[in-house]
Amino acid sequence: MKLFGVDVGGTFTDVIFTDTEKRITAIHKVPTTLEDPSTGVVQGILELCERQNINRTEIDHVFHGTTIATNAILENDGAKTGMITTKGYRDIIHIGRHQRPQNYSIMQEIPWQDRPLVQRRHRLTVSERMGPAKEQVITPLHEEEVRGAVATLKESGVDSIIVNFLFSYINPQHEQRVKEIIEEEYPEAFITISSDVSPQFREFERFTTSSINGFIGPKVKSYIQNLDVRLKESGVPAELHIMCSNGGVATPKTVSEKPVNTLLSGPAAGILGGAWAGELTNREKLITFDVGGTSADIGIITGSGYSESSARDTWIAGYPVMVPMIDIHTIGAGGGSIAHINEGGAFKVGPRSAGSRPGPACYGHGGTKPTVSDANVVLGRIDEHNFLGGEMKIYSNAAYKVIDELSENLGLNRERTAEGILQIMNNNMANAIREKTIQKGEDPREFSLVAFGGAGPLHAVEVAQILNIPEVIIPLYPGINSATGLLTTDLKYDVIKTEFMISTHFDFIGLNEDFIALEKQIISQLKDDGVEEEQIQVLRSADCRYAGQGYELRVDLPGGVLDKETIVEALNNFHEIHKAEYGHNFLDSPIEFVNIRVTGLGYMPKIEKQAVHHQHQLEDALLKTGTTIFNIDGNLENVETKFYQREKIPVDTEFAGPCIVLQKDTTTVIPPNCTAYIEEFGNMIIKVGV
């Protein structure tokens, strides 16, 4: 099969092609077209088809990682949104849980109050009330009030309507009826009901999650439809699948209805790409390190796979989000991060970024701020003649100029300023890794650091040295690793049901019936997407906590009939998971089941392992010998450095730093006292010296 993976970043759109039968792979990068990313997506596919002589009409699948949802919420650039809710609960999404995101700030910004997703004048209430018991209706739905509310919202010009009712996660009938009424009265509106998006308890988080879905929905739906049409008009009849935050892909129809599931579309693909590198190199414990032009994304992979974030710590742009997501920590640190002196006189790097336009000064697009990329140019780590395989010119003098301007204000010379930028950047990223490892009870010294993204390999070894991580893995195509990850995933859907049970009084009959119902629902959805039953895998899990606790931990459950024996095993697993997460457990305490989950996987074609065959010697890979500046024992030294072309480095031949490894999609810096080699599938393994 012929597969394309396309990941849209803040600076570049990355494209990878693989033919699973011929085992041929090719890559390409084009600048991201920020005004309409679908333009860059189609351009990248067509250009790669032309370069590799690929018949565009024979492409079977296009897998796409998108930032449309992410950018809409980060930039507060969504639809004009209205909400219909239970009488008395108009201000739930404003009040929240009385949290103070910055405890000690006297300039407190509370996102859901300062940047409300739904303006208060567009939050309307109706008479209805479900009870906490199944099928309990306290107040019937007043349909005339609903029709009046819809008319009011339509007249005020809202594009999207959200329906958030109390206890709809137990009984969604009222929300479903309101959806029918909206479709009758205002069919043009984008409609979201909370029981479809996040049928879980916790009203504030559920209401906010559905509000995000409604806020970003029209923009995402329009983008997906536009991309699908553009592909077809360009002669690409392939099936389009969109990467979701849970580590799987979904159909355009599903994503158009629930765009909130794509908030971490690109970063999730990066985690999968890191896992693929681990599979190729037989490493199970990995820290994924994805550094692009704007941000750095950190993920953790162990023998049991990647972890999903929990309800207590899943936040996007300051808003709580309660949908399945891979656990990813993002900071504002990338190649375009701007170095500056803040109001207090401190030397800072990021989180502001120069983006792709104007970009770093060294790009020659009019950038006037010193960035991390400019610092790398000053230190000799980016070769001005071999950036993007020589396709993009680097303007060294422009980098010198902006770094000189900053160095004058700091009272440092050019080189010390540039090295200081990298030190701050590297320590910021090391602290982010500590947060996901040491603070979670994991020792980073037991992991391998998988570095990718356009800027990840530039910084990975020095970050590993800070944390005493013993080795760094650079994938074959690190600059497009997220696009590669798109080719390793399956269709994946999650269904969740809040189900309160305590270990002292388990309702085994009810629990089994609910799991069977959820499994039927997810299998039906996958079959509707064209997946054959023998290609479907169903997984079960439950969110558990000790009685009296406020948040839960995920525990896997076996298939089949759940009985006392299987539940006891699950509860014992919970004790172990709790101890690993928090350092203690309570073996005598009752355990509550809070939510039950079913995950459905539908098999998709994937990239195949492809061994690398080079008939080169190491000398053939040597492009030149130059001078690079490294910090050695606190002193900046001009060090003679070899520059290698990665494609010509032979397999299983060790080479030593200091050296710079160049390839089209990134640059890898290997400092003194480090060694590296290329393994059979093309991954570069760097042994980190002190």
N, C-alpha and C positions, 0 to 999 in steps of 0.2 A: 504494500500500500504506500501511497505517496502522502506524506504528512507535512504540514507546516505548523510551526509554533511562532507566534508573534506576541512579544511583550512590549508594551508601551511604557517607557520611563519618562522622567521629567526632561531629559536631555536628548536621548536617542531612542528610537524604536528598533528593537532587536528581532531579527528574523532567522529561523533555522529551518532547514528542509532535510527530511530523511526519506529514503526509499527503503522500506523494510525488507523488500525482496532482494534488491541489488546490494543492500547494506552500504549505501552511499549517503554521506551527510555533507551539507554545505551551509555556510552562514553569511549573513549580510547585516549591515547597520545603516539606517538612514536617520537624519535629524527628525525629532518628533515635531509634528505639525500641531502646535498647541491650539490654534484656532479651531481645528477639526482633526482630531487624531486619526479618524478613519482614512483620511487622505494619505498619511504616512504609512498606515497599515497596508493599504492596497498598493501603494508605491513600492514598499519594501518587497512584497510578494512578487509583483510583476518584474521588478529589477532582478531579483534572484532567479526567477524563471528564465529571463533573457540571458543572464550570465552563465547559467548552468544548462541551458538548452532543455528546460523542463516544459513539457506541454501542459499549459495551465488548465486545460479541460480535463486532464487526467488526475488532478489533485483530489484526494478522497476526503481529507479532513483538514480544517483550519482550527487550531486551538489558540485562544486569545486571552492574554492577561491585560486587563484594562485599569486605568486610574480615574475613569470618569466619576464613579461614585465617590472615591476617596477625595478627589479635588473639589467636588461639589460641596462636601461637608466641611472640608478644611477651609475652603474659601467662603463659606456661608453663601454659596451661589446656587440655590435650589429653587424649587417652584414656590409660587404663592399658595400656601397650604391652609386648609380649614380642618377643623376637628369636630366630631359629634361624640359626646360622651355622656355618661350617666349623670343625672342631676345631682349637684353637690360635689362633683369631681372635676370641675373645669380647670382648676389650678394645680392638679397633681404634677403636671410636667413643669410647673414653675417652682413649686415648693420643694420637690425632691425629698431628700432625707436630711435636710438641714446640714448638708456637708459643706465644709470649707476646703476647696481644693488646695489652697495655700494657707496653711494654718496661721502663719505669723505675718502675712502680708497686710499692710494697711491700705493697699490698693487692690482689694480683693475683686477678682473677676470670676463670676460663676456663670459658666457658658450657657446653661439652660435658662438663665435669667437675663444675661446681657445679650445673648444671641439666640433668642427663642426661635425654635423651628416653626412654631405656629403662634402668630400674634394673638394676644388675648381677645381682641375683637372678633377673631375668626374661630374662637373656641366656643361652641354652642352646646347646650345641654338639652336632654330630652328625658321624659319620664320612662324609666325602665329599671329593673333591678333583679338580677339573678342572685340566688343564695349560694352559700358555700357547699351545700349538699347537692349531689347529682340530681338533675331535673327539677331543682327547687326554683320556682319563679315567685319572687316576693312582690314585684310590681310588673304587670304586663307592659309590653312595649306600646307606647302611644304613637301610632303610625302617622297621625295627622301632624303631631309635633315634629316628627322626622321629616315629613314632606315640607313643612314650613322652614325647618333648619336648612334643608338642601336648597330651597328656593333662595333663602337669604345668602347662603354661601355662593350660589351661582351668580346672584346679582352683584356681589362684591368682587367677582372676578377671580376667585380661586381656581387654580388648575388641578389641584389634588385634594381629595377628601380622605381623612383618616377616621376610622371608627374605633373608639377605645371604650369598652364597657367593663364594669366591675364583674369579676368572676367569669368572664367569657372564656377563660382557659378551661373551665369545667364544663360549661354549657354555652356553645357559640351560637345558639339559635337566633338570639336577638341581633347579634352582629351580622349574621348571614342575611337576615331579613332586611336590615338597613342597607346592606350592599345591593340587594335586589331593588329596593326603592330608589337608590341613587342611580342605578342603571336605567331605571324607568324615567326619572326626572332630569338627570344630567348625564347622559351617556358619554359625553366627551371627557368627563373628569377621570383622572387617575384615582383608583379606589384602593385603599388599604384597610384591612380589618386585622386587629391585633391577634385574633385567634388563628389566623392563617400564618402570620409572620413569626410570632413567638408565643405559643400557647403555654405559658409558664406563669407561676405565681410571681409576686413582686410587681405591684401596679406601676410604680414610677419607671422601673426599667423596661417593663413591657410597653407602656404607653410611649416612652421615649424611642424605643426600637422601632415601633410602627410609625412614629412620627418621622424618624430618619428615612424610613422606606418611602413614605409619602413625599418627603421633601426632595429626595434625589430621584424619585421614580420617573417623572416625565423626561428628565434629561437623559437618564440611562436608557430608557425605552426608546427614545428618539435616536440615540446614538447607535444602539444595537440594530434597530431596523434600518437605519441609514447605511451601516456597514454591510449588512446582509445584501441590501440592494446594490451597493457599489461593487461588491464582489461578483454578484451575478452579472451586472452590466459589463464588468471587466473580463468576462469569460471564465470565471472561476466558479464552477457549480458545486464546490465542496460543501460538506456539512460544517456549519460553524458551531463551535462549542466555547463557552466562556468559563474562565477559571474563577472559582469561588474561594472564599476565605477558609473553608473547611478542608482544603486540599484536594478537592475534586472539581470536575467540570460539570456544567449544566447546559441545557439547551437555551437558545435565545428566548423562547417563550417563557421558560421558568425564570430566567434572569430578569426579563422585562416585568414580571409580576412581583418578584422579590429581589430587587436590586441591592437591598441591604446586605445580602449574602456575598456581595463582591467588594466590600470595603477594603479587604486585604488581598485582592486578586493577584497583583504582581508579586508582593512579598511572599505569599503562600507558594507560588510557583518556584521562587528562589529556594525555599526550604526543600521542595521536592527535587530540584536540581542538585542541591547539596547531598541529599540522601542517595541520589543516583551515583554521584562520585564516590560516596562511601561504599555502595554496593560493588562498584567496579574495583575498589581497592581493598575490599574485605575489612572495612572499619565500621564498627557499630556505634561508637560513642563519638559524636561529632558536634562541633559548634559551627553553625553556618554564619558566615560573615559577608553580607551583601552590601557593598558600598558603591553607590552610584554617584550621580552629579549633585544630588540634593540631600540624601539621607543614607543612614546605615541601618540595616535590619539584622537583628541578632535572633537566631533560633537554636534550639537544643534538640538533638536526636540521640536516642539511646537504643538499646537492643529491642525495646518494645515499640519503637517508632517515634514520631514526633508527638508532642503533647498538645492538647487543646486548652485554650485559656478558660478560666472559670468566670462565673458571673461577677465575682467580687473585683476582678482586675481587668475587665474588658472594657476599655474606653477608647473612643475615637473622637479626636478634636474636643475632648473634655466631656463628651456625652457617653453615658453608659449604653452598651450594646449587648443584647442578650440573644445572640445567634451563634451557632457553632463556628469557631475560628481556631486556626493554628495559633499557638502561643508564640507571638513575635514581639520583640522589643525594638522600637524604632526611635532613633535620635536624629537630630538635625546635624549630620556630619557627612559630607561628601566632597567630591572633587571641586564642586562649585561653591563650597561653604566660604563665606566672606570673613576675612580676618579684620578685626577692628579694635579700637580702644573704646570701652564703654563709658558711660557718664561718670562712673566712679574712678576712671583711670586704669581699669584692669584690661589686660591683653586677652581678648576673646576670639574664638573661632566658631562661626555658626551661631544660631541655627539658620540665619538668613543665607540664602544661596543666590548666586548669579544666574542660575538656571541655564537653559540652552541659548536664550537670547536675552541680554547680549552675551552671557556666558563669561568665563574667565577672560582676563585681558589677553592671555596668550592665544586665544582663539581668533583674535583679530576681528571681532564683530562689534567692537565699540565698548567692551567692558572696561570700566575704570576703577573697579574695586579689587584689592588683592585677595586672591583665593588660594585654596590648597593646591590646585593645579599649577598656579603661577609659582608657588613655593617649590613644587617638584621640578619645574623647569629651571629655576634658579640653581637648585642643587645638582642639576645634571641628570636627573632621574627620568625625565621624559625627553626622548630624542626628537628634536624638531623636524627631522627629515623622515621619520618612520612612524609618525602618529597615524592611527587607523590604516596601517599598511602603506603609508605614504600618500593616502587619498586626501588628508586634511593637513594644511600647513599650520605650523606652530610659530608664533611670533615671539621670539625670546626677548627682544628689546621691549616689547609691551609689558611682559612679565617683570623685567628688571625695573621698569619705570614705576609700576604700582607698588612693588615691594620696597623700592627706595623711598617712596613717599611715606609708607608706614614706618620704615626704619628710622627716618628722621624724627618722627614723633615719639618713637620708643627710645631713641638714643643708642641704637644698635647699628651694626653694619648690615649690609644686605644679606649675607649668608647666615648670620646669627638670627636675623629676623625670620628668614625662610625656615630655618631649622626649628625655631621656636613655634612657628605655625604648625609644623608637623608634630612636634612634641605635644602640643595642646590637643590637636586632633587625635593623635594616637591614644593619649590618656583618657580622653572623653570616650573613645570606643572601648578601651579596656575596662572602664568603669561600667559601661553598659553590659559587657560580658560578665563582670563580677555579679551584677544584679540578677542575671539569669542563671548563674552557676553557684557561686559561693553562698549567696543569700537564699538559695533554694536547697542547700545541703549537698551540692555537687562540687567536686574538685576539678577545676579546669586542667590540672596537670594530667588527668586521666583521659583527656579528650584530644582529638585532632581538630585543628581549625581549618575548615573548608572556606577558602576565600574566593569571592567572585564579584561580579559587577565590574564596571569599567575601572573603578579606583581601588577595589578590595585588594588585589595582589600588590599594589604599590605600597600598602601599609601593613599587610598581614604579618610579616615576619617580625617587624618591630613591635606590633601589638602582642604577638605571641611571646616575645622576649619579656615584656612587662609582666605577663601572667605566668611565665614559666611553662607555657604549653610546648610540648616536645617536638611537634611536627605540624607543618602546614601543608594542606593539599590544594593545589591549583588545578581545577578541572581543565579538560582539553579546550573548551571554549568558555573561559571564565566571564568574558564580557557579555555573553548572551546566555548565562547559566539559567536565568529565570525562563527564558524561551525554551531551553532544553528541558527544564522541569515540566513544562506544559506537555511534553511528549512522553511523560512517564506516568500519567495519571489515568483515572477512570471516571466515568459518570458517578457522581456521589450525591446522595440526598439523605437528609436527616429528618426524622420525625420525633417529636418530643411530647410527652404528656406528664403533667404534674400528677403525682400519685403518692400521697402521703401514707406511709406504712411504717410501723415501728417493729423492731426485731422481736419484741415480746408478744406481738399479736399480728402475725402475718396472714393475709388473705391470699392463699396460694391459688385458689380458683380464679379470683378476680385478677390477680397479677398475670396469670397465664393467658386469660382471655384478652386482657389489654395488649399484651405483647403480640398475640396472634393477629389482633385487629390492626395494630401498627404495621406489622410485617406485610399483611395483605395490601395495606395502603401504599407502602413503598414499592412493593413488587409491581403493583398496578401502574404506578407512575413510571417505573423503568421500562415496563412493557410498552406503555404509550410512547416512549421515546425510541422504540424499535429494538430494545435489547431482548435477546432470546432468554428464556428462563434458565437454561443451563449456563448462561454467562452472568448470572446474578448471584451475588454473595450478600448475605444479610448478617449483620453484627448487632449484638445487644449490649447495653450498658445501663448503669443507673447512677444518679447523683445521690451520694450518701453523706450523712453527717452524724455526729454524736447528738443525742437528744439535748436540746438547749443551745446548740451552736447556730450561728447565723448564716454560714455558707458551707458549700458542699465540695466533695472530691469525687471524681469519676471512678467507677469500678466496672470492669468488664464482666459480663454474664454469659454463660454458655447458652447455646440454642437448645431447642427441645423443651420438654416439660420441666419446669422449675419445681423442685421439691425441697424438703428440709435440708437434705445433704448438700445440694448445690448452693442453697442460700447461706448455709453455715460457712462453706468455702469462700463465698463472696464476702461475707462479713469479716472473715479472717484476713482476706486480701485488703479490705478497707483499713484494718488496724495497721497493716504494714505500710500502706500508702500514706496514711496519716503520719506515721512515725518518720517516713522518709521526707515528707513535706515540712513537718513542724518540729521534728526531733523528739516527739513523745506520742504516746497513745494512751487510751483508757480502756483496758481490756474488759472491765466489768460494766462499762457503760452501755445502755441500750443504743442501738443504731437506727436511724431513720432513713428510709427510702424517701426521696423528695420528688425526683423526676425519673421517669424511665425513658430510654432512648433506643431507637432502632436506626441503624445506618445501612443504607442500601448501596451496593457497588455494582455498577454495570460495566462489564469489560469493554475497554477501548484498545485499538491497536497502539503499539508503543515503539519507541526507538529501540533498536537492537544493539547488543554489545558489538563493538567493532574494534578489533585489534589494530594497532598502529604498525605499519611496516615502513621503515626507513632504511635506505641503502646508503646512509651517510656516516661519516666520522664526525667527531666533535669539532674538529678543525673546520669542517665544511659549514658548520653553523655559526662560526665566528664572523660577525659583521665588521667589527672594529674594536679598538681599545681606546677608551677615553678616560676622562677624569670626572669622578663623582665625589661629592662631599658627604662624608659620614661623621657622625658623632662617636668618637672613640674615647672612652673613659672621660667624658666631659669636654673633650677638645674637638673642634672641627678640623678635619684633615682632608686634604685633597688626595683621594685614593685612586690609583690606577685600576680601572674597572673594565672588564670584558663585556661586550654587548653581543648577545647570541640571538639568532633567529630561531624561535621555538620549533617551527615546523621541520627544521633540519637537525635537531638534537636527537641522537640515536637513543633507542630504548635501552634501559639498564646500564647506562654509562654515567658514572658519578662525575659531577663537576662542582667546583668550589666557588664560594663567594670571595670577594665582592664581584658581583656580576649583575647585569640587567638582561632580562629575557624579554624580547620583543615579539609581539604577534599582533594581528590586525585589531583584535578587540580589547586588548589591555596591555599593560606593561607590568612585569613582575620584578621587584627589587629583592635581591638576595645579598644581605650585608656580609661583612667579613665574619669569619668563624662559623659560617653555615655551609652546608653541602646540599646538593639536590640531585635527583635523577628522574627520568621519565619511565613510568611503569607501562605494562603491555597495552593498556587501553588509552594511553596518552596523557594520563593525569601526572602532574609534576608533584613529587613528594620532596619537601624541603625539611631537612633535619636542622632544627633550630639550635644555634650555639648561643652561649651567654653573651 
